């Protein structure tokens, strides 16, 4: 396993609002499990918890819910702070995620500045919870809930070990194995360095080894199929076609309107569509099937990204690269004084960082690939 960062929540509870916490953690880790009902009424609360911070939850819904407005809160160490998740803020049509379809919520660290662990049902970890503030018409059933760790490619502990700081920060009778709020740099700072390294890797390689969500990407209609822009597409949330005055949502399935092949990343259409003509008349050659449509009449939302722990070919490479990029940022931006491990008289710290930088650039170039299609 390249990294100890997990892709699953440590604990997920469905709370009845009174006294009973139902542990559904294992029930929603695989698509082949029986779907579980959550948020049964306005008194029910869904708790998502993990030992380390996370920035996304992805939901595979079986029975679509009708919950009305939702309230999201995160643990602040002593109680709860209400916030509006990022996707709710950024959706172009202003529609917040409401368990009415497959989709995701993004929890930006900038919106959760006081996030801290809290004990819920005897479990002290980082929590986000959601509840309905309106009447629950239909309670959703969920097949799977995936988590994206804030530091998905490497953990702060793994960077700590890479820099060989165990002996530096430890005192007789104690053993420090990770960054904390009292170390220099702090754990929160190192988390930011790792997040920056992950973004650099994704940007420069044009690939990703963690779950991501693309919302409302626009494509020109092609009766031969549409190849999604992002590499490693895993699941299509929604396909919509412009109908002249609004978008109509298509139904997935080989016997319905479209189907998706994750091996090729291509969406194939199962039937013909007559799209609104951009020019010409119905009798003109330009208005025939495959010509004369509105530009970008198809709108698609989907999940993409490989799994750093499953990709045996590149996963370990990405993990090691992330540790080096984070270590470079730490050494360049944090004043260690004389405590950083330089290697005695073997390799000065400056030369070591220069070596890491050269190795990181080589790794980024190796991970970058040209795809012909």
N, C-alpha and C positions, 0 to 999 in steps of 0.2 A: 504494500500500500504506500503510494507516494507521500501522502499527508494524513494526519490524524483528524483533519477537519471533516465534519460529517455533513451528509446531505439530507439527514432526517432529524426532526425535532427530538429533543431528549424526552419531552413529555407533552402530551396534548390531552386536555381535560374538557369534557362537556359538563358544565355545572348547571344544576337545576334551579339555581337562585336561592335555594334554601339551605341544604346541608349535604347534598350528595354530589360528589365529583366522580364522574365516570371516566375512567382511563381508556382512551381510544387510540393510544400511541401506536400500538402494533396493528390495529385494525385498519389504519389508513396509510400504511407504508408500501402497499403493493396494489396494483390495479386489479389483480385477480381475487382480492378479498371481497367479502360481502359489504355493500355500501352501508355506511353508518349515518343515522340521522343526527343532525346537529341543530342548535338554535331552535329547539322545538317550540318555544314560546318567547314572549318578551322578557320573561324572567330568566331565561337560559343564557349562559355566557360560554363562549368558546375560548379556551386558554391555549396559546401557543408558547411553549417554553423551551429554552436551550441553555446549555452550560456556558456557551460563548455567544457573543452577539451575532445577529443575523439581519439581513436586509431584504429578504423576499420570502413570501409564502405563495406556492402555486397550488391551485385547487382543481382536481378532476371531479366534476359533479356528475352524479347519476340522475337524481331527481332534481330538476331546477327549482330553486326556492323563490319565494315571494315574501320578502322581509321588510320592505320599506326602507326608511333611512337607518343607517348603521352608525354606532358609536365605537370608535377605536381608541384604546388606551394602552399605555406602556407603564411598566413598573419603574418607580423612581427611588426605590430603596425602602420607603416607608409606606407609600400608598400608590395612587394611580394618577397619571397625567393624560388628559385627553389630547389627541392630535388628529390631523387629517393626513392619511398616507399619501405618498407621492403620486401614485397612479390616479387617485381621485382628483388630485390637483391638476394633472396634466392631460387627462383625456380630452381630445379635441371637441367632442360633442358634449362635454360636461357630465357624462354619465359615470357615476362612481361604481366600483365593483360591488355587487350585492348578492353574490351566490346565485345569480340567475343564469349563469353559463360558466363553462370552463374559463379560467383566467388566473390572474395573480394580483397580489398587492405588494408594493415596494415600500419598505420602511427606511427612509433615508436617515443616516445618523445625524444629519444637520437638524432634523425635526425632533430628535430624541436626545437632546443635550444632557439631560439628567438621568438617562437610563441606567438602572442599577438592579442588582439581584434583589428578589423579594421571595419570601416563603409563602407558597400557595399549596395547600393540602400537603404540608410537611416537605415540600420540595423547594429548595432555595436556588433559583436560577434566574436568567433573564426572561421576562414575560412580555407578550403582547396579547391583549384580549379584545374581543369584539362581541357586541350585543345589538339586538334590534331595539330601536326606540319607538317603533311604530307597531301596528298590529301585524302578527305573523299569519299570513294567509296560507302559505305552503312552506313547511320546513324542508330545507334541502337535505339530500342524502349525498355523502361524499365517499368516493372510492379511494382517493389518494390525496395526501397533503405533503408536498415536497418543501424542503427548506433550502435556501441559499445562505450559507454562512457568509458573514461580512468578509472574513479572510478565508476564502475557499481554496486557494492554491497552497497556502502554508499558514501555520498558526504562529502566534507570537512565541510560544515555547520552542518551536522548531527553529525560529530565527535566533533565539537566545542560545540554543545549543550550537548553531552554526558559528556564532561569534565566540563560543567557548567561554561564556561568562559565569558558569556555575561556580567555579572557584573564586572568581573575582568578587561576587556579591555575597557569597556565603561567609558566615562567621562561625567560629568554633561552637559546636552544639546545634547548629541550624543548617539547613540546606535550602537554598533558593534556586528554583529550576525554571523560573519564568519572570518576565517583566511584570511589574505591579505599579500601583499608583505612587509608590515611594521610590522607584528606581529612576535612573537617568539613562535613557529617556523613559518616560512613563509608558505603561502598557497601551494607553489610549493613543499616544503618539506613534508607537510601533504599528498599531492597527491601521493608522492612517498611511504609514509608509507602505505596508503590505497592500492596502487597497490601491494606492497609486501604482505599485508594481504590477498588480493585476490588470489595471486599466492600460498601462503601457504595453503589456504583452498582448492583450486583446486588440489594441489599436494597430500595433506594428505588424502583427502576424495576420490580422484580419480573420482570426479564429477565436474560439472561446472554449474553455474547459470547465464551465460552470453554467447553471441554468440562467437564461436570459429570456426576455419577452419582447417581441416586436409588435407594436400596436398600430393598426391601420396603415400598413404599407400599401402604396398604390402601384398598380401594374396595368400595363396595356393588355387587353384581352387577346388571348391566343388560343385558337381552337385545338392546337396540338398539345396544349398544357402550359402551365406557368411554373417556371423554376424559381423557388424562393431565393431572395437575395443573400440570406445568412446561411453560412455553412453549419451543418449539424442540426438541421431542423428536426424536432422530435414529435411535435404534436401541433395540429392546426386547431386554433380556438374558434375562428370564425372566418367565413368567406362571404363577401357581399358584392353584389353587382349593381351598378348605377342604373336605375330604371327610368330616368328622365327627370324625376323630381325628388327622388330619395333613394337610399340604398336598400335593396332587398337582401335578406339573409338566406343563403343556400343551405340545403340539408346534405350532410355528409353520408356517403354510402355508395357502393358501386351501383346499386339499383336506384339511387336517388339522383343528386345533381352533380356531385363531385366526389372524388376520393383522393387520398394522399398517400404517396409512396415515400416513406422516410429514407429508404436506401438511396434514392435519386434526388430527394428534395423537391420533387415535382408534384404539383396538383393537376390532376387530370379531370376533365369535364365529362360527365356521363351522358349529357344530352345537349342539344343545340339551344343556343340563346339568340334571340333577335334583339340586338341592342339598339338604343336610340341613335339614329344616324347623325353624324356630325356635319355632313354636307350631302348634296345630291338629293335624289328622290328615290322612292321605293323601286322605280323601274330602272334606275341607273346602275351601271356595273359597280360603282363605288359603294352602293348601299347593300350589296349582297353580303352574305355571311362571310366574315373575315375581313371586311373592309368598310370604311365609313363610320366606325364606332367613335364614341367620345374617347379622347385620349385618357388613359389611366382610369377606365371605368370599373376596375376590380379593386377591392379593398380587403386586405388579409391581415389577420392577427394570429400569431403563432409563438410557440416556445422553441428555442434553439440552444445549442451549446453541448459540447461533449462533457463527459465526467472525468475529472482529473484522476480519480482513483480507479477507474475502469479502463481508461485508455492506456494499454500496456506499451504502446509504441512511443507516445509523446508525454504521457502523464507525469512520469518521473522526471523527465527533462524540464517540464514546466514548473514542477515543484522546486527543483534545485535552482532554476533561474529566478524564481520569486524570492527565495531566501537570499540570493546574492544581491538582487536589486534592492531589497529592503535593508540588507546589511550595509550596502554602500550609502544609502540615505541616512542611516543611523550614524555611521562614522563621520560623514561629512557635516551633519547638522547638529550633533550632540557633543557637548564638551565632556569627554571622559576623563580629562586630566591625564594621569599616568596609569589608569587602571585597565585600559583596553589591552587585550592580548595581542602583542606584536610579534611574538615568536622568539623572545630573548635576542640572541645575536644572529638568528637565522634569516628572517624576512621582516624588514621594517613594515609597520602598519601602512604607511603611504604606498609602498610598493605592492603590498597585499591588496589594497583597494584598487590600485591601477590594474592589477591582474584580474580581479573580479570584474571590473568594468569591461575589459577586453573580452573575457570569457562570456559575459552577458550579451555583448553585441554580436558575438559569433553565434550564440544560441538563438538570439532573436532572428538572425538571418537564416539559420537552419530551419527554424519553425515556419518561416514565411515560405509559401509555396505558390506556384502558378498553376491555376486550374484552367484547362481547356474544355469547353463544352460546345 
